């Protein structure tokens, strides 16, 4: 898999979603915003959407 560059916007959106998930308060709007941003980023960079999402979740949820 090629290196996937994540934007500050993607990271911010995923952090917001992860915080909502941890509080048990994830909204449809937040989840949709993350998915829309992932899809747009993948299309703009020619990357696989699932790879972008996986990389993003790893960066936010397991930032070792």
N, C-alpha and C positions, 0 to 999 in steps of 0.2 A: 504494500500500500504506500502510495506517495505521501510525503509530508503534507499535512493539511494545516493551513494557516487559519486561525480563528480570529475574527474581528472582536474588538472591544464590545460592540453591540451584541454579538452572539453570546459572549461570556456573561454580560450583564443580564440579558434575558434569561439565560439558563440559571444563573444565580438566584434571580427572583423566583423562577419556577421551583427550584430546589428548596428554597426557603418556605414557599407555600406548601410544598409536598410534606416537608418535615413538620409543619404546623397542622397538617391535615386540612388545608384550605385552598388547594389548587383550584383555580377557576378555569373555565373553558377558554376565556379570553386570554389568559396567560399562556396556557398550553398551546393555543392556536397561534399566538404571536411567536412563540419559540419555533413551532413547526414551519410557519411561513418564512421566518428568517433563515432557517436551515435550508429549506427548499430553494430560496432565492440565492443564497450563498453558493450552494452546490451548483446551481445552474450557471451562475456568473463565473465560477472558477473551473467548471468542467469536471467537478469531483462527484463521486457517488454520494447521494444524499444520506444513505445509511452510514457510510464511513464518516461523513461530517458529523452526524448526530452522535455516533459512538465516540469520536475524538472529543467532541464538546462535553459530553457527559463525563468522560474520564477526567478531563481537565478541571471540571467544576466539582465533581463528587469525590474524586480520588486524586488530589493534586500533589502526588509525590514527585 
